[in-house]
Every structure is written in structure tokens, then in C-alpha cells.
Amino acid sequence: MPKWLSIYLHNAALAATRTKNTYLAAQYSRLRPRLSHARALVAVEHSILVAIFTCSTFRRRTSQHCLAQRFLEHPCNQLSPTSAKRH
């Protein structure tokens, strides 16, 4: 990993751990008693990196129109006349 990327990830992880009511802050506070500060921070950095990578590859491979079309075409998402009735 390039040095500049690790510096930015470190700063982002530090900022994320100091925010309230976020997943990354909760992850840090959960890991901090068991791990050292540095290792818990690296775990938060890893979560940030995975989230960025997942979003970028997901956006590159699919479009929103394609996702909506696939969702509506799936057999589980089709409304049948019996399932539309209220019981």
C-alpha cells in the first residue's frame, strides 16, 4: 500500500472513531478493550478500505436500471393474485 494512502486512511479512521452513532466508532469501541489502540485503528482502516472497494466495484459493474430490472424479474418478487390479497 502506498504511504500516502495509509496516511489518509489513518486520518480517516481517527476521525471516524471520534464520531457519534456510527458503525466505525462502534467497531473501534468494541475492539479497543481487546486490542491495542493501533490494532483497533488498523481494523477500522481496513473496514474503510473494504467499503470503498466494494462501492467502486459495485458501481462499475452494474447500473441502477439493471439492478431494478433484475429485481423485478426475479420470481420471488413477482406478485401473484393470491399473494396480493389481504388475509
N, C-alpha and C positions, 0 to 999 in steps of 0.2 A: 504494500500500500504506500502510495506517495506520502511524503512527510506533510505536505500542505493539507492533504485530505485528513490525515489523523489529527492535525491541529484543529481543523474546522469541526470534525466530529467530536473532539474533546470539548470544545467550547459549546457546541450544541447540546451535548449530553449534560454538561454542567448547568446550562440554562434550563434544560428540561427537568432536571431533578429539583429545581427550585420553584417550579410552577405548582399550582394547587389543582387538585382534582383531575390529574391526567394519568394515563396509563404508565408513562415512563417514570413519573415521580413515584407512583405506587410500586413499580418494579424495583426502583432503586431502594426505596424504604423497606421493601421485603427482603432484598438481597444483602443490604448493608449489615445487619447483625451477624450474618453467617460469613460474609466475605469482607475483605478489606475495602476501604474507600475506592482504591484504584481498580480492583477487580469488579466491583459493582458498577463502577463508571464504564468500564470496558463492556460489560454486559448491556448497558443502556446504549452505548455507541453501536454495538452490534445490532440491536433492535432498530435503531435509526437507519443503519445501512441496509438492513433487510427490507424495511418498509419502503425506502427509496427505490431499491432494486425491483421490488415487487410491483410498485406502481408504474415504474418506467417500462417494464416488460409487458405488463398487462395492457397499458395504453397502446404500446407499439403493435401488439398482436391483434387486438380486437377494437372494434368501434362500438359506440353505444347503440347504433342502429342494429348492428349484427347481434349484439347481446340481447336486445329486446326481441328480435325476431326469433332467436333460438329459444328464449324463454317461453314465448307464446306457442311455438311449435312443439314443445315437449309434451308428451302425452299426459303427464301428471298435472299439467297446468291447464288442460282443456276442461271447460265446464260442460258437464253433461246435464240433460234436463232433470235428472233425479238429484244431482248434487246441488242444483240451483234452488231447489225447494227448501223452505224453512220447515223445521220439524217442531 
